[in-house]
Amino acid sequence: LQVVKVYVSVFGDERGKEVAIAGLKSKSKYVRSELGKRLKLRLTPEVRFLEDESLERGSRVIAILDRLKEEENSSKATENDDDIIEESGDEDDEGIIYVE
């Protein structure tokens, strides 16, 4: 194992993410030296910090699914409204709603 990749999720705006990842990358040599002191390995691996975007992608997928569900529910409500026909032409049927 010569390289260890550490995936990091950072919440916030793009600037905050850049600062956090840059800060971690600047301390990668320190982290490597600490790993070397604490672990009994022949070679201490190089530490690389990478942004983990899986949570962000998951949030986008959930938002899309929620939007699709809302659209489906609103289209069903519209279909149900179309099924209800109100007849107002006959005096005997006044106020009666017919459902197909």
C-alpha positions in Angstrom: 0.0 0.0 0.0 1.8 3.1 -1.2 -1.0 5.5 -1.4 -4.1 5.9 0.8 -7.0 7.9 -0.5 -9.2 9.6 2.1 -12.6 10.6 0.7 -14.0 13.6 2.6 -17.5 15.0 2.5 -17.6 18.7 3.0 -20.9 20.5 3.6 -21.2 24.1 2.6 -20.6 26.3 -0.4 -18.0 25.8 -3.1 -15.5 28.2 -1.5 -15.8 26.4 1.9 -15.2 23.0 0.2 -12.1 24.3 -1.6 -10.7 25.8 1.7 -11.4 22.5 3.6 -9.8 20.3 1.0 -6.8 22.6 0.5 -6.3 22.7 4.3 -6.3 18.9 4.5 -4.0 18.6 1.5 -1.5 21.0 3.2 -1.4 18.7 6.2 -1.1 15.4 4.4 2.7 15.1 5.2 1.9 15.6 8.9 -0.9 13.0 8.7 1.6 10.6 7.0 4.2 11.1 9.7 1.6 10.5 12.4 0.5 7.3 10.6 4.1 6.2 10.5 4.5 6.7 14.2 1.4 4.9 15.2 1.2 2.0 12.7 3.8 -0.7 12.3 4.2 -0.7 8.6 7.3 -1.3 6.5 6.3 1.7 4.3 4.1 4.6 5.4 1.6 5.3 2.5 1.3 8.7 0.9 -2.0 10.3 2.1 -4.3 11.9 -0.6 -7.4 13.8 0.4 -10.2 13.7 -2.2 -13.7 15.3 -2.1 -16.4 12.7 -1.8 -19.4 13.9 -3.7 -21.6 10.8 -3.2 -23.8 12.5 -0.5 -24.3 15.5 -2.8 -25.2 13.3 -5.7 -27.6 11.3 -3.5 -29.3 14.5 -2.4 -29.8 15.5 -6.0 -31.3 12.1 -6.9 -33.7 12.3 -3.9 -34.7 15.9 -5.0 -35.4 14.6 -8.5 -37.4 11.7 -7.2 -39.4 14.0 -5.0 -40.1 16.3 -7.9 -41.3 13.4 -10.1 -43.6 12.2 -7.3 -45.1 15.7 -6.9 -45.7 15.9 -10.7 -47.3 12.4 -10.7 -49.6 13.4 -7.8 -50.6 16.7 -9.4 -51.3 14.9 -12.7 -53.5 12.3 -10.9 -55.4 15.1 -9.2 -56.0 16.8 -12.6 -57.2 13.5 -14.0 -59.6 13.1 -11.1 -60.9 16.6 -11.6 -61.6 15.8 -15.3 -63.6 12.8 -14.3 -66.0 14.9 -12.3 -68.6 16.4 -14.7 -71.1 18.9 -13.4 -74.4 19.0 -15.3 -76.1 22.4 -15.0 -78.4 22.3 -18.0 -81.4 20.5 -16.5 -83.4 22.0 -13.8 -84.1 18.6 -12.2 -80.4 17.7 -12.0 -79.3 21.1 -10.6 -76.6 20.7 -8.0 -75.9 17.0 -8.9 -72.4 16.0 -9.7 -71.8 13.0 -12.0 -68.7 10.9 -11.8 -67.7 8.7 -14.7 
